[in-house]
């Protein structure tokens, strides 16, 4: 899947920053991919990424911003540092 991003000149090591409660969290696209691929949502993630690429590759960054936000929101009740170390 990371190779697919490179085909569209998107670097999997790109970092997205999120500010939540005055604290900044950073996730790379690669971390987001790995988290979803390792989860029960792998099929949904792959299917939705494919749809984004087919409809408008310019929206790839926005897609990852939203998927990363979902990861963070799903894990806010847990220790975020433990979450990030799990990648």
Number of C-alpha atoms within 10 A of each C-alpha: 13 14 11 12 15 11 9 12 9 17 15 18 12 13 15 16 13 16 10 12 6 7 7 9 16 15 20 18 23 17 19 21 21 15 19 18 16 10 11 10 11 14 12 12 16 15 10 12 19 15 12 16 16 9 10 9 16 12 13 16 14 11 16 19 19 11 18 24 20 12 15 21 12 10 14 11 8 11 9 13 9 10 14 15 7 9 12
